[in-house]
């Protein structure tokens, strides 16, 4: 029998979650599609800062930052970064100063994108935002800013894109164990698990966790929303192996353990597709659930395509990891 828990007690942690997030059956949508049975893992239902999956990573990242005595945290992302917003929220709760280095990674110049959604919340959460032009490498800027603050006596912790360091990825290794425990408790075995792949940290952590639990990593399909499949695969595999090594030095993730589908990427990161719009509307109108247009919307569009095509069979159970990012909808009003 496979275990359903991982011992991650050796890693410092700062509590941001409110317990396991529920798994819900999408009965109306499953009936309407007439194929596989669809469930959602509601990782959008964490309360802090508007909720979202990044809080799993931030429990370990903030834990490490506080263990090092940090008084300031800096992270990087795009203008509408969900990770940046939740880093600001976690910093506010922990009493740390927060600086966000955000790039104009999406070619949008309208006020709703530049000033609404996550960027509005960043301001309310008292984060200091550095607004960088498109094409800028944000992490060197963040490191240089950290050095400046250190010269002023501050203790600064720098967090990478998406919080997707090996330490951050531990949050989703534990997320995999949480789903395994819920699956066993409910008696529902999930034939397929679907999620978006942006910075790759969630997918990497999930696969590392599944590997440690003796489960089947290729049952997870991640839809690329940030980079093409080849680059996303290489990035995710590298992060998965570094994360697995933290859990167990003898653990190894193989290339075949990482399954990435780039069919929903469209013209690139943050750029809407017709399939994404249709997926967001369908989930909202059948189940009353709201997914974001950048990550969840594209991944759910991929899930729908696989159900309609029969790739996910009529007698199979499919679990979609609903990652949050709802504030992004308000920055994409014109896309709908």
C-alpha positions as CSV (number, residue, x, y, z in Angstrom):
1,X,0.0,0.0,0.0
2,X,1.4,3.4,-1.0
3,X,1.8,6.0,1.9
4,X,-0.3,9.2,1.8
5,X,2.0,11.5,3.8
6,X,5.5,12.9,3.6
7,X,7.7,13.8,6.5
8,X,8.8,17.4,5.8
9,X,9.2,18.4,9.4
10,X,12.9,19.1,9.0
11,X,12.0,22.2,6.8
12,X,11.0,25.5,8.5
13,X,7.5,26.5,7.8
14,X,5.2,29.4,8.4
15,X,1.5,28.5,8.5
16,X,-0.6,30.2,5.8
17,X,-3.1,27.4,4.9
18,X,-6.3,26.6,6.8
19,X,-6.2,22.8,6.4
20,X,-6.7,20.5,3.4
21,X,-8.6,22.1,0.5
22,X,-11.7,20.2,-0.6
23,X,-12.2,18.0,-3.7
24,X,-15.5,18.6,-5.4
25,X,-17.4,16.7,-8.0
26,X,-18.5,18.8,-11.0
27,X,-21.7,16.8,-11.5
28,X,-23.5,19.2,-13.9
29,X,-20.5,19.7,-16.1
30,X,-19.7,16.0,-16.2
31,X,-23.3,15.2,-17.2
32,X,-23.3,17.9,-19.9
33,X,-20.1,16.7,-21.5
34,X,-21.2,13.0,-21.3
35,X,-17.7,11.7,-20.9
36,X,-15.2,11.4,-18.0
37,X,-16.2,12.3,-14.4
38,X,-14.6,15.6,-13.5
39,X,-13.5,16.7,-10.0
40,X,-11.7,19.9,-8.9
41,X,-9.2,20.3,-6.1
42,X,-10.1,23.7,-4.7
43,X,-6.7,25.3,-4.0
44,X,-8.3,28.6,-4.7
45,X,-10.1,28.4,-1.4
46,X,-7.3,29.6,0.9
47,X,-8.3,32.8,2.6
48,X,-5.1,34.9,2.8
49,X,-4.7,37.6,0.2
50,X,-7.5,36.4,-2.1
51,X,-6.3,32.7,-2.0
52,X,-4.5,30.6,-4.5
53,X,-2.1,27.7,-4.9
54,X,1.1,29.8,-4.3
55,X,0.4,29.8,-0.6
56,X,1.5,26.2,-0.5
57,X,4.9,27.2,-1.7
58,X,5.0,30.3,0.5
59,X,4.6,28.3,3.7
60,X,8.0,26.9,3.1
61,X,9.5,30.0,1.5
62,X,8.4,32.2,4.4
63,X,9.5,29.6,6.8
64,X,13.0,29.6,5.4
65,X,13.0,33.5,5.3
66,X,12.0,33.8,8.9
67,X,14.4,31.1,10.0
68,X,17.2,33.2,8.4
69,X,16.0,36.3,10.3
70,X,14.7,38.1,7.3
71,X,12.9,41.4,7.7
72,X,12.3,41.9,3.9
73,X,11.2,39.6,1.1
74,X,11.7,40.4,-2.6
75,X,10.2,38.4,-5.4
76,X,9.7,38.7,-9.2
77,X,7.0,38.2,-11.7
78,X,4.8,39.7,-14.4
79,X,2.6,42.7,-13.9
80,X,-0.4,40.6,-12.9
81,X,1.6,37.9,-11.0
82,X,-0.6,35.9,-8.6
83,X,2.6,34.8,-6.8
84,X,3.6,38.4,-6.2
85,X,0.2,39.3,-4.7
86,X,0.3,36.3,-2.3
87,X,3.9,37.0,-1.4
88,X,2.8,40.5,-0.4
89,X,-0.1,39.0,1.6
90,X,2.2,36.5,3.4
91,X,4.7,39.2,4.2
92,X,2.0,41.4,5.6
93,X,0.9,38.6,7.9
94,X,4.4,37.8,9.0
95,X,5.4,41.4,9.5
96,X,8.0,41.6,6.8
97,X,8.6,44.4,4.3
98,X,7.8,43.3,0.7
99,X,9.2,44.4,-2.6
100,X,7.9,43.1,-6.0
101,X,10.0,43.3,-9.2
102,X,7.4,43.1,-11.9
103,X,8.0,43.1,-15.7
104,X,5.7,44.1,-18.6
105,X,5.9,40.5,-19.8
106,X,2.5,40.7,-21.5
107,X,2.0,43.3,-24.3
108,X,-0.9,45.0,-22.8
109,X,-1.0,48.8,-22.2
110,X,-4.6,49.4,-21.2
111,X,-5.5,50.7,-17.7
112,X,-7.5,47.6,-16.6
113,X,-4.4,45.4,-17.1
114,X,-1.8,47.9,-15.8
115,X,-3.8,49.1,-12.7
116,X,-6.5,46.6,-11.9
117,X,-6.5,43.0,-10.7
118,X,-3.5,41.8,-8.8
119,X,-1.6,45.1,-9.1
120,X,-4.4,46.9,-7.2
121,X,-4.1,44.3,-4.5
122,X,-0.3,44.6,-4.4
123,X,-0.8,48.2,-3.5
124,X,-3.4,47.5,-0.8
125,X,-1.1,44.9,0.7
126,X,1.6,47.7,1.1
127,X,4.1,46.1,-1.3
128,X,6.7,48.3,-3.0
129,X,6.5,47.6,-6.7
130,X,9.4,48.0,-9.1
131,X,7.9,48.3,-12.6
132,X,10.3,47.0,-15.2
133,X,9.9,47.1,-19.0
134,X,9.4,44.0,-21.2
135,X,12.5,42.0,-21.8
136,X,14.1,42.9,-18.5
137,X,15.6,40.0,-16.5
138,X,13.9,40.7,-13.2
139,X,16.0,38.4,-10.9
140,X,19.3,40.2,-11.3
141,X,17.5,43.5,-10.6
142,X,16.0,41.9,-7.5
143,X,19.4,40.6,-6.3
144,X,20.9,44.0,-6.9
145,X,18.1,45.6,-4.9
146,X,18.6,43.1,-2.1
147,X,22.3,44.0,-2.0
148,X,21.4,47.7,-1.7
149,X,19.0,47.0,1.2
150,X,21.6,44.8,2.9
151,X,24.1,47.6,2.8
152,X,21.5,49.6,4.7
153,X,21.4,46.9,7.4
154,X,18.3,45.0,6.2
155,X,18.1,41.2,6.1
156,X,16.6,40.3,2.7
157,X,15.3,37.0,1.3
158,X,15.0,36.8,-2.5
159,X,12.3,34.5,-3.9
160,X,12.4,33.4,-7.6
161,X,9.8,33.5,-10.2
162,X,6.6,31.8,-9.0
163,X,8.2,30.8,-5.8
164,X,9.5,27.8,-7.7
165,X,12.8,27.1,-5.8
166,X,13.2,23.5,-4.6
167,X,12.1,24.7,-1.1
168,X,9.0,26.3,-2.5
169,X,8.2,23.2,-4.6
170,X,8.0,21.2,-1.4
171,X,4.6,22.8,-0.9
172,X,3.2,20.9,-3.8
173,X,5.0,17.7,-2.9
174,X,2.9,17.9,0.2
175,X,-0.1,18.8,-2.0
176,X,0.3,15.5,-3.9
177,X,0.3,13.7,-0.5
178,X,-2.9,15.6,0.4
179,X,-4.7,14.5,-2.7
180,X,-3.5,10.9,-2.2
181,X,-4.9,10.9,1.3
182,X,-8.2,12.4,0.1
183,X,-8.4,9.8,-2.7
184,X,-8.0,7.0,-0.3
185,X,-10.4,8.4,2.2
186,X,-13.1,8.9,-0.5
187,X,-12.5,5.7,-2.4
188,X,-12.1,7.7,-5.6
189,X,-9.1,6.9,-7.7
190,X,-8.1,9.6,-10.1
191,X,-7.0,8.3,-13.5
192,X,-5.8,11.8,-14.6
193,X,-4.7,14.9,-12.8
194,X,-4.7,18.2,-14.8
195,X,-2.9,21.4,-13.9
196,X,-1.3,24.5,-15.6
197,X,2.5,24.7,-16.0
198,X,3.8,28.2,-15.7
199,X,7.1,28.5,-13.8
200,X,6.9,24.8,-13.4
201,X,7.1,24.7,-9.6
202,X,3.7,23.3,-8.9
203,X,4.1,20.5,-11.5
204,X,7.7,19.8,-10.3
205,X,6.7,19.6,-6.6
206,X,3.7,17.4,-7.4
207,X,5.7,14.9,-9.5
208,X,8.5,14.8,-6.8
209,X,5.8,14.1,-4.2
210,X,4.2,11.4,-6.2
211,X,7.6,9.8,-6.8
212,X,8.3,9.8,-3.1
213,X,4.9,8.3,-2.4
214,X,5.4,5.5,-5.0
215,X,2.6,6.8,-7.2
216,X,2.4,7.3,-11.0
217,X,3.7,10.8,-12.0
218,X,2.7,10.4,-15.7
219,X,-0.9,10.4,-14.6
220,X,-0.4,14.2,-14.3
221,X,-0.8,16.3,-17.4
222,X,0.3,19.9,-17.2
223,X,-0.8,22.4,-19.9
224,X,2.0,24.8,-20.7
225,X,0.9,28.5,-20.3
226,X,4.3,30.2,-20.0
227,X,6.8,28.5,-22.4
228,X,6.6,25.8,-25.0
229,X,6.6,22.1,-24.1
230,X,10.4,21.5,-24.7
231,X,11.5,24.4,-22.5
232,X,8.8,23.8,-19.9
233,X,9.7,20.1,-19.7
234,X,13.4,20.8,-19.1
235,X,12.7,23.4,-16.5
236,X,10.2,21.2,-14.7
237,X,12.3,18.1,-14.7
238,X,15.3,20.0,-13.2
239,X,13.1,21.5,-10.5
240,X,11.5,18.1,-9.8
241,X,14.8,16.4,-9.3
242,X,16.1,19.2,-7.0
243,X,12.9,18.9,-5.0
244,X,13.0,15.1,-4.9
245,X,16.6,15.3,-3.6
246,X,15.4,17.5,-0.6
247,X,12.9,14.8,0.3
248,X,15.2,11.8,-0.3
249,X,18.7,12.0,-1.7
250,X,18.2,8.7,-3.5
251,X,15.1,9.8,-5.3
252,X,15.2,10.4,-9.0
253,X,12.6,11.8,-11.4
254,X,12.9,10.6,-15.0
255,X,12.1,12.5,-18.2
256,X,9.0,10.3,-18.8
257,X,7.6,11.3,-15.4
258,X,6.9,14.8,-16.8
259,X,4.0,15.1,-19.2
260,X,3.4,18.6,-20.7
261,X,0.9,19.6,-23.4
262,X,1.5,22.9,-25.2
263,X,-1.7,22.8,-27.2
264,X,-3.4,25.5,-25.2
265,X,-0.5,28.0,-25.1
266,X,-1.8,30.0,-28.0
267,X,0.3,33.1,-28.9
268,X,2.0,33.0,-25.5
269,X,1.9,33.8,-21.8
270,X,-1.0,35.9,-20.7
271,X,-2.5,36.2,-24.2
272,X,-6.1,35.0,-24.4
273,X,-7.4,32.2,-26.6
274,X,-10.9,31.4,-27.8
275,X,-10.7,28.0,-26.0
276,X,-9.7,29.7,-22.8
277,X,-12.7,32.1,-23.0
278,X,-15.1,29.2,-23.7
279,X,-13.7,27.2,-20.8
280,X,-14.0,30.0,-18.3
281,X,-17.5,30.7,-19.4
282,X,-18.5,27.0,-19.3
283,X,-17.2,26.3,-15.8
284,X,-18.9,29.5,-14.5
285,X,-22.2,28.9,-16.2
286,X,-22.5,25.2,-15.2
287,X,-20.9,25.1,-11.8
288,X,-20.6,28.7,-10.6
289,X,-16.8,28.4,-10.4
290,X,-14.5,31.1,-11.6
291,X,-11.0,30.4,-13.0
292,X,-8.4,32.8,-14.1
293,X,-7.6,33.6,-17.7
294,X,-3.8,33.1,-17.7
295,X,-3.3,29.7,-16.0
296,X,-6.5,27.8,-15.0
297,X,-8.5,28.9,-18.0
298,X,-6.0,27.5,-20.5
299,X,-5.4,24.3,-18.6
300,X,-9.2,23.7,-18.2
301,X,-9.6,24.2,-21.9
302,X,-7.1,21.4,-22.4
303,X,-9.1,19.2,-20.0
304,X,-12.3,19.8,-21.9
305,X,-10.7,19.0,-25.2
306,X,-9.4,15.7,-23.8
307,X,-12.8,14.8,-22.5
308,X,-14.6,15.7,-25.7
309,X,-12.0,13.8,-27.9
310,X,-12.3,10.7,-25.7
311,X,-8.7,10.8,-24.6
312,X,-10.1,10.9,-21.1
313,X,-12.6,8.0,-21.2
314,X,-16.2,7.8,-20.1
315,X,-15.3,5.6,-17.1
316,X,-12.3,7.6,-15.9
317,X,-12.1,10.1,-13.1
318,X,-10.3,13.4,-13.9
319,X,-9.1,15.8,-11.2
320,X,-8.4,19.4,-12.1
321,X,-6.2,21.4,-9.7
322,X,-7.9,24.8,-9.5
323,X,-5.1,27.2,-8.6
324,X,-6.9,30.5,-8.0
325,X,-5.8,33.7,-9.6
326,X,-9.4,35.2,-9.6
327,X,-8.1,38.8,-9.5
328,X,-6.7,38.3,-12.9
329,X,-10.2,38.2,-14.4
330,X,-10.7,41.8,-13.6
331,X,-7.5,42.7,-15.5
332,X,-8.9,40.8,-18.5
333,X,-12.3,42.3,-18.7
334,X,-11.9,43.3,-22.4
335,X,-10.9,39.7,-23.3
336,X,-14.4,38.6,-22.6
